[in-house]
Amino acid sequence: MSLTDRETWAALHGMIFGALFLLAFAGGFAGLYSLRQAWVTPEGIVERTRRLVAGTWAMSIVAWATVISGSWIVYPWYRSADKTSPKSMLLANPDLAQWHNFGMEWKEHIAWLAPILATSVALVVTYYGADLVKNQGVRRVLIVVLTTAFACAAVAGLFGAFITKAAPVH
Amino acid sequence: MSTRDMGAQTKPFGPAAAALVAAGAGSFALGVLTTLVEVNTSVKTALTYSKEVGPLSGKVIWASVVYFVTLGVLAAVLWRRNPPPQQIYWVTGILVGLGLILTFPLTWKLFGAE
């Protein structure tokens, strides 16, 4: 049982960084959703806000790590002109070509919206800190922005899994 | 700004507005560049900074630059100000929405991509 260097990077990109972002979303969403004065004590707001700041920055950093490792390390192997590259193999088979022409083309772009959106959420959460609970309009918008970031990452992750199943990077 | 928020707000909305609009600007920039690359060969060539990564290299570098520069400029301009939140939310939503639409492969065909 072993992984090549390329398989290790592909796993790091999708199964470590990407999966961490998707998993962390649940915590970030729950933290923002429940940040209401009627639901949390003053001490709880301070503690929860600290966790939210740390969590949203972790999501932001992991999102950047996912797209940078994906685009600059794994993607060149995927799109290599070599006949055995995943892209070449997908395009050579009419039954599989849409995985590249639609799936990969969408994935490689929409994924980059996730770190941009997640970073803005982390910045706003950090800026307001415990005062975020007094700004319910902003809190609601952050939930929408964070959910959009999650949706972008989910599309990218889903297509990444399907494409890897059809034509893995070796 | 809603009445509820105005009464409770303790910090100016400007820096948050800067972060939100910057996210919209970065998303929109990526969408525009993605569509331009699909319909214009010279743009595709110009944005291919890395032979291995292809035109994606230029698209994501410039989208990131637009995001961080917009963030820095708007944060400096709006630091102690209170722009109307509803307008900021609408601008952000429209820009992010356009970014999502323009990064969707089927949209490129509407602009003549093959």
Interface residues (C-beta under 8 A of the other chain):
Chain A: V67 S71 W72 Y75 P76 R79 S80 N101 F102 E105 W106 E108 H109 I110 W112 L113 I116 L117 T119 S120 L123 V124 Y127 Y128 D131 K134 N135 Q136 G137 V138 V141 V145 T148 C152
Chain B: M1 S2 R4 D5 A8 Q9 T10 K11 F13 P15 A16 A19 L20 A22 A23 G26 S27 L30 T34 S50 E52 V53 G54 L56 S57 K59 V60 A63 S64 Y67 L71 P85 Y89 T92 V96 G99 L100 T103 F104 P105 L106
